[in-house]
Amino acid sequence: MKKTFIFSIIFCSFIALWANNISAQEYKYDLNKYYTPDIVRNQLDLSFFTNNSFNDYRTKTDTIRSAYSTQLNGTIAPNFVSYTNTRQRVSQLQINGQFTGNYSANRDINQSNSNKNFQTSNYLNLTYSSRFYNSSNKYLLLGISSNFQATLGNNTSGTNSINSNNYNNQYILNIYPAIGIGVGRIESVEDARQAIYILDDFSKKGVLTRQLNNNEIFQLSQLISRVKNKRFLDARLHLTDEITSIDSFFVSNKLLDKSGAPYFTSLYDNWQYGALYSRKSGQLFEITFTPSYNWNYENDSTVGYHSPSINRKSLNAALTLTYTYEKPINLNWQHSVSASLKGITSLENNTNIEVYNINDINSIGALTGFDNRSINLNGSYTLGFYPSTRTYFSANVSQHFQLLHLKGVSNYDSNSEKSFESVTSINFNTYYYLSQQLRLSFRISLINNYGNESIFKNSSNYLHGEFGGTLSYSFF
């Protein structure tokens, strides 16, 4: 009797556990089958970095010595992205920049030495591209990319009331229009992944009356994509509208068994964190022609001394073959592959002016021309892992090859040079969301550079590593 009772307890526990596993069964929806409805998404991120120090140094032995130093630096990096996806057009606009300022000062009071240095580096980038599709997923590509960089430096140093000033300015402008054709399409599928996050959590909490089929999951995913397009001045009203729309889907389809606190807390949490990371699916192949204009001006002046000025201008043309592949192998893992072959031809004119005294109007000028040819081969593979709604890990390996032929002509001589460059990199990245707007990221990189030149028969092999972290805040 006792054995029968124990066996009954074990059997009932097994049945209860089996029934719970059935009710909380995870969904196995294939993200590759999802496509988005007509959507428009906007995002603005702002990152800020700073590092400062102050030192006051005093000693007292045979003599009294006093010195101080100050170092201040900071960087602001805004990033705005607008993305439009319809069946006829996929376009993206990105405006981003980085504005950095550095100030340092030190002084040795006993020796009457002082030095002050200020440098600012400002970068602004604009990128726009649109793919216009027909019914067979063939498309015409139109786009433009442009960036401007200004680096300004000022250094003042002095000893015993004798001061010297040095100014260094550099301006760089690049403009790259593009036209191309291609076939294929890359879909954003993070909204479908968010739907699975919601359903899995509901299933674990036992608030659903039944399992949803693939067609219902697709409908829920499309609803998620649509409601995110709405814009509100008040973020609270926006969130309320989104939650109400998703709740209405479950209510109208009679999918809810319970609608208490576990249901709403789960819905809110998965809505805020379920689509923070981009997931993509599909492949495309395209051919792109990109003419470009590049301008680089440098002016380095030291009062009373040597003052060079350099003005570079170049016209370029590039033909690129690109293949991109995105494959979610399951809900938590992602394969990303890209490869490109690019041929570039460039005509460059340099005007170099060397002034030996700022009060001397005479100068020595040299007009130098370059005729460049290069072939670039790039490949990259990324394995992404998404263990939860807040965390993302990625491992990336990339390879770059460049074969360059440079022919230069100046007032003095002409020469021809061939060079080869290889860059291999391995990168590991981790992202964690502290809140919906606040993100912490950490990266580790290992990079190997190899190159050789034909004129001097030089070769080099350089291995180095990098690591760092970033704290980013997203306004919307």
N, C-alpha and C positions, 0 to 999 in steps of 0.2 A: 504494500500500500504506500509505504514511504517512498519507494523507488518510483512508483507511478506518479506520485505527487510532484516529485522533483523533475521527472521527465515532462510533465504537463507544464510546469513553470518555464522550463527551457524552451519547449515547443512554442508556447505563447509569446515568449520574449522574441524568438526568432521571427514569428509571424508579424509581431508589432514592428520589429526593425525592418523587415522586408517591406511592409506596407508604408513605413515612413520613407524608405528609399524610393519607392515607386512615386509617392506624392511629391518628393523633393528631387525628382530626376532632373538632371541638367539638360539644357537644350543643346542640340548639335547642329544648329543652323549654319549653312554654308554661306559665308560672307561674300563669296565670289558671285553669287546670284543676285546681289542687291545692286540697284542703281538709284540715284537720287532724282527726285522731281526737280522742277525749276527752283533754284535757290540762289540767294545772295547772302554772303557772310562778310562781316567786317570785324577786324580785330586790331587793337592798339596796345602795344607793350612798351614799357619804359623801364630800362635798367640803369642803375646808378652804382658806380664804383668809386671808392676813395681810399687813400692811404696817406697818412700824415705823421710827421715826427718833429720833436723839438728837443734840442740838447743845449745845456748850459754847463760849460766845463771850466772848473777853477782848480788851481793847485797852489800850494804855498810851501816852498822849500827855501832855496837861496833867494829866489825871486818870486814875485806873485804873477801868475799867468791866468788870463781870463779869455775864454772864447765861447762863441755860441753859434748854433746853426739851426735853421728851420727848413723844413721841406713839406710842401703841400701839393697834392694832386687829386684830381677828380675827373670822372668821365660820366657823361650822360648819353645813353644810347636809345633813342625812340625807334619804334618799328610799327608801321601801319600796313595792313594787308587787307585788300578787298578781293573777294572771290565770287565769281558768277558762274553757275553751271546750269545750262539748259540743254535740250536735245540738239539744238542747232548751233550753240556757241558755248565755249568754255574760255573764260578770260580771267586774268589775275593782274592786279595792280599792287605794287609794293613800293613804299617810300620808307627808307630807313636812313639813319645817320649815326655818327658818333662824334661827340664834341668833347675834347680832352684839354685840360689845362694843367700845367706843371709850374710850380714856383719853388725856387730854392735860394737860400741866402746863408752865408757864413761870414764870420768876422773874427779875426784874431786881434784883440785890442792892443796887446803888447807890441806886436810887429806891424800894426797899422795896415794889415791886409784885409781886404773885403772882396766879396764876389756875390753878385746877384744874377740869377738866370731865370727868365720866364719864357715858356714855350707853349704854344697852343696848336693843336692839330684838329682840324675840322673836316668831316667827310659827310657827303650827302649823296644818296643813290636813289635813282628812279628806274623801275623796271615795269614794263607793261607788255602783255602778250595776249592774243586772242586766236583761238582755233575755230574756224567756221566749218561745221560738219554737214555732210549730205546723209542720205538715208543708209548708205553702206559703210559708214564710219570712216570715210575718207575726208580729209580736211585741208583747208588753206590756212597757213600760219602767217600772221602779221604781228610785228612787235617792235619795241625799241627799248634800249637800255642806255642810261646815261649816269655818269657820276662826276662829282667835282670835289677836289681836295685842296685845302689851303693849310699850309704849315708855316707859322710865323714864330721866329725866335729872336730874343733880345738878351744879350749878355753884357754886364757891366762889371769890370774888375778894376781895383785900384791898389796902389802901394805908395804910402807917403805923399798923399794928395795928388798923385798922378793917376788919372783914370783913363780907361780905354773902353770903347763901345763897339760891339759887334752885332750886326743884324743879319739874319738869314731868313729869306722868304722863298717859298716854293708854291707854285700853283699848277694843278694838273686837271685837265678836262678830257673826258672820253665820251664819245657818242657812238652807239652801235644800233642802227636800224636793222631789221631782219625780215626776210620773207622766205616761206618754205611750203612744202607739201608733205603730207604724211598719211598714214593709215593706222587705225587703232584708237583706243580710248582708255584713260585711267579714271576709275571711279573712286570717289570718297565714300567709304563704307563705315565710318565710325558711328553714324547714327544707328545702323543695324546692330553694331556691337553694343551700343547703349541699350537698345531694346532687349538684348539677351541678358545684359546685366540686371535690368529691371525684372524680367521674367524669372531668372534664376533665384533672385532674392525673394520674390513673391512665393515661389515654389517652396523654398526652404522655410518660410514663415507660415506656409499653409493657408494663404489667403485666396488662392485660386480654386475655382470649381472644377477646372479641367486643364489639361495641357493644350496649348495653342498649336495649330498646324502651321506649316510653312507659309501658306497664303496669308494667314492672320498675322504672323510675325512680319511679313513683308509690308502689310498694310499699316501695322503699328510703326514700323521703321520709317515709312514715308510720312506718316503723321508727325513723327518727331522732327523730320527734316523740314516740314512745312511750318510748324509752329515756331521754329527758331528764326524764321525770316522776319517775324513781326518786330517792330521797333517801338519802344516806349521811352519817354524821358525819365520816368520813374522806374528804376530796376525792380522794385518790389511789385509794382503792377505787372511788369513783364513776367516775373516768375509766377505770380498768381495765375495769369492767363495761360501759361504753359502747363502748369500742374492741372488746372481745370480741364484743359483740352485732353490731356492724357487720361485723367480720371474718367472723363466722359466716354472714352473709348472702352474702358473696362466695364463701366456701368451699362452702356447701351448694348454691349454684346453679352451681358449677364455672365461675366467671368469672375466676379468677386464673390467669395464665400464670406469674407470678413472685411470690414472697411474701418477698423479702429486705428489706434495709435501705431501698431506695427506696420500696417499698410502704408500710412501716410509718411511716417519717418523713413521707411525704406524708399518710397517714391521720391521724396525730397533729396535724400542722400545720393541716389543713383542718377537723378536728374542733374545735380550740380557737378558730379565728378565722373559720370559715365562716358563722357566724350571729350575729355581733355586732350587726348592724344590722337594724332592723325592716323587713320588706317586707310589703305588704298588697295585697289584690285584692278588688274588689267595689264595691257601692254600696248606699246605704240612704237612705230618706226617712222622717222622723218628725215628729210633732206632740207637743210637750211642754208641760204646764202646771206652773209652778213658783211656788208661794207662798214667801214668805221673811220672816224677821225679822232686823232689823239694830239693833245697839246700839252707841253711841259715847259714851264718857265721857272728859272732859278736865279736868285739874286743874292749874293753873299758879299756884304760890304763891311770892311773894317776901316774906321776913320784913319786916314793918313797912310793906309797900307794897300796891299794887293786886293783888288775887287773884281772877281770874275762874274760874268752874266751869261747864262745859257738859255737859248730859246729853241725848243725842239717841236717840230710838226711832222706828222706822218699820216698817210692815207693807206688803209689796209683793206683787204678783201679776204673772206674766209668761206670755205665750203665745208659743211659738217654733216656727217651721217651719225644719227643717234638712235640707240635702242634702249627702251626702258621697260622693265618688267616688275610688277608688284603682285605678290601672291600671299594671301592669308592662308597658311596651311591648316590652321584651326583658329579657335577664338582667341588664343593667347600667344600665338607665334606668327611671325611675319617674315617672308623672304623679300628682299629688295635688290634688284640687279640693274646696273646701268653701264653702258659702253658707248664710246664715241670715237670717231676718227675724223680729224680736222686737218685741212690743208690751208695754210695762210701765206699770202704774199703781201709785202709791205714796202712802201717807198717813203723814206724819211729824209728830211732836210734839217740840219742843225746849224744855227748861227751862234758862235761862241765869241764873246767880246771880253777881252782882258784889259782892265784899267789898273795901272800901277799907282795912280794917285788920283783922288777924287777931284782935285783941282786941275787936272791935266785933261784937256779935251781930246788929246791924241789917244788912240787905242789900237790894239792889234786884233783884227777880226779874222775868223776862219769859218768858211762855209763848208760843211761836211755833209755828204749824202750817203745813204745806205739803201741797199737793195736786198731785202730779206726774203728767204723762203724757209718755211718750216712745216713739219708734219708732226702732229700730236696724236697720241693714242692713249685713251683713258679707260679704266675699268674700275668698277666698285661693286662690292657685295656687302649687304648689311643684314644681320639677323637680329630681329627685334623680339623682345619678350615682354608681355604685358600681364604680370601676375595679379594685379588689382587695378581698381579705378584710379588710384592715386600714384602708382609707381610704374616706371618704364625703364627697362635696361636695353642697351643695344651694343653690339659688337660689329665693327666695320673694318674691312681691309680694302685698300685701294692702291692702284698702280698707275703711274704716269710715265710715259716715254715721250721725249721730244728730240727730233733731229733737226738741227738748224744750220742753214747755209747763209752766211752774211758776207756781203760784198760792199766795201766802203771806199769812198773817194773823197779826198780833201785837197786843200791847196798845196800840200806837201807830198803826199804819196797816196797810193791805193793798195788795198790788200783784200784778201779773201780768207774767210775762216769758216771751218765746219766744227760743230760741237754736238755732243750727245749728252742728254740728261735723263736720269732715271730717279723717280721719287716713289718710295714704297712707304706706306703708313698703315699702322694698326691703331684703332681708336676704340675706347670703351667709354660709354656715357651712361649716367644714371640721372633720372629725373624723379623728383618727389614733390607733390603738391601739399604745402602746408595748409592752404585754403584754396578756394576756387580761383582767386586772383594771384596768390603768392606762391611762387615756384622756386625750389632749390634744385640746382643741377651741379653735377660733378663729372669731370672728364679726365681721362688719362690717355696720352698719345705717345706712340713710339714711331719715329720717322727716320728713314735712311735715305740720304741723298748721294747719288753717284754722278760724276760728270767727267768729261774729257774735252780738250780743245786741240785743234789741229796745228795752230800756228806755233804755240810754245810747247806742244806735246805734253801738256799738263793733264793729270788726272787726279781726282779727289774722291774720297769716300767718307761721308760724315754721318754719324749716328747720334741722334739726340732724343731726349724724352721731354714731355711736357705734361703738366697736370694743373688743374685749377677748378674753381667753383664760381657759380653765379647765383645771385638772388634777384629774381625778376618779378615785377608787379604788372599785372594786366588791368588796364582801366575798364575795358569792355571787350 
